[in-house]
Amino acid sequence: MKSPKIESILVTACLLAALVLWYIIFGLEAGNFWFKISFSSVLLASVSLWIVGRQASALFKYRKRHLLIGFGSALLLYGIFWAGKLVLTTLFPAARTAIGSVYTAGKETPAWLIALLLLVVTSPAEEIFWRGFIQRVFMQRMSPILGFSITLLCYTLVHIWSLNILLILAAFTAGFCWGLIYLLEKSLTPVIISHALWSVSAFVVFPFA
């Protein structure tokens, strides 16, 4: 672990880097969406693990209940999104277009490759950065609730480059779920399971559009 002062500088730098990278992912049409988000997530996760250092292994502590929490929360989160889609598209038919636009990015990528990237690359990497590094540091420096809240705000705001209010709302909802799991369990294992299963379900197996 780096000194508190250096760690604070690195956290700030990483958050700014995430803001820039997510602009490249969502704001620039050049490049493949799935490759861009995979590269960005792995880059941030790698830097995070370097900063955490020898304590990195503690981030992945495993308990038997973590499988149930991971699977259960992924199922619950999918149900929340399904219900949300039903309500929004009923009240606001135009919401179908906004939901559909989420799936147009990287549509040229084979479904099997998207699923593979979600399972073993983007989901673990994003959680290592956002919950294992950013939220953990904020929870240590502030109160756990405040650290959770600030991380959720940052995680939601980087998605603003999508200019899609439903995607931003989705990031808030999913970020709340995964941040809460980490807040309660202090382990990335159930969070990564939840993120990976939900992502594959929502984007490949049972998409909302």
N, C-alpha and C positions, 0 to 999 in steps of 0.2 A: 504494500500500500504506500502511495506517495504521501508527502507531508500534506496537512490540511490546506495550506495556502496553494501549493502546486495542484492539488486535487481540485480545488475550487476553480482555478484557472482552466484546467483540463475539462471540467464539466461544462463550463461556459463555452469553451472552444468547440466541444463536441455538439452542443445544442445548436450553435451557429452553423456548424458543418451539416447537421441534420436538416436545418432549415434550407440551406443551399441545395443539398442533395435531393430533398423532396421537391424543390422547385424544378430541378433537372428532370426528375421522374414524371411529375405531373404537368409542369409548365412548358416543357420543350417537347415538341413532337418527334425530334430526331432520336433514333435509337429504339430498340425494343423495350417496351415497358417492363416486362418480366426480368429481362437481363439487367436493366438499370436498377430496379428495386433490389434484386439479388446482390448485385455488386455493392450498392450503397449500404445495405443491411450488414453484409459480411465485413465491410470496411469498418463500420461503426462498432460492430461486435468485437472485432479483433483489437481495436484500440481500447475498448472497454476492458477486455480481459488482460491486456498489457498493464493498464492502470491498476486494476484490482490485484494483479500479481499472484502471489502464492495463496491468497484467500479465494481464488476463483473456484476451487473445487467445492468450497462450502456453499456456493450458490446453488448447487445441484443436489443437495441432500435429499434422500428419498425415504418416504414412509409409505406403508401399504395403502393408506387412504388416498394417496396422491393420484393413483390410477382412477379411482372412483370420482374424485374431485375433478380431474381433467376431463374424463368422459362426460360426467354429469353436467358440468358447466358448459361444455361445448354444445351439448344437446339443448340445455336451457337457453343459451344465447341464440342458437339457431331458431328456436321457437319464438323468442322475443322478436327477432328480425322478421320472421315469417308473419307474425301478428302485426308488426309495424307496417310491413308492406301492404297487408290486406287493408288496414285502416287508412293508410295514406292514399293508396290508389282508389279507394272507395270515395274518400272525401275530396281528393284532388287527382282526377284522372291524368293530369299532365305529369304526375309523379312517375308514371311508367317510363316516360322518356328519360328522366333523370336517373332512374334505376338502371335502365338499359345502357345508358352511356358509360356506366361503371365497367361494363363488360366489353366495351369496344376497344379499350386499350390492350394492346398485345394480342388481339384476336387471331393474328396469324400464327401464334405459337401453338403447337400441338397440346391437346388436353393432358396427355400423359406427362409431358414435360412440365407443364404448369403445376400439376399435382405433385410431382417430384420436388420441384423447387419450393413449393409451399411447405411440404412435409419436412424436408431435411435442410433447407437453406434459410428462406426468409422468416419463417415462424420462429425457429430457435434463435436466429441472429437478432431479430427485432426485440425479442424478450430479453436477451442478454444485455442489449443496450438500454432499452427503456426501463425495464423493471430491475434487472440485475445490477445495473450501473447507476442510471439517473435516479430512479426511485429509491434505491437503497441508500445512496449518498444523501439525498434530501431527507429521508426518514431519520438518518443518523444525525444530521445537522440541525434538524427542526423536530417538530413532533411528528409521529408516524402519520397522523391524519393529514397534517399540512404537507408533508412530503408526498403523500399519495395524491393530494389535490393538485399540487403544482405540477407534478409529473403528468397527470391527466390533462391539465391545461396545455402543457407543452406538446404532448402527443397529439392532441386534437388540433392545435394551431398549425403544426407542420403540414397538415392535410388541406390547409386553406388554399394552397396553390391549385387544387383540383377545380376550384370555383364551382363545386357541386355541393349544395347545402346538405343533401341527403348523405353523401359520402362523409362529410364532416361530422354529421350527426352519428353516422355509423361508427366512425373512429372514436367518438366520445363514448358511445355505448359499449363497444368492445373494450376500449381502454379502461373503462370503469370496472368491467368484469375482471379483466386480467390483473389490473392494479390492486383490486380488492383481494383477489386470491393471494397475491404476493404479500400484501399487507398482513394477512391472517396466517399464512403458512411460512413466510420467510424462505421460500424455496422456488426455484424456477421450474422444477420438474412438472408440477401440475399445470403451471401456466403455459409451458411449451406444449404439453399434450393438448390442452384446451385450444390454444391458438392454432396449432397444426390441424386438428380435427375439424374445427369450425371453418377454417380457411378452405380446406379441400372440399368440404361439404358445400359451402356458399359459392365457391368459384368454379367447381368442376362437377361434382356429383349431383347436387341438387341446387343449381343456381336460382337466384331470385328473378332472373329475366331470361 
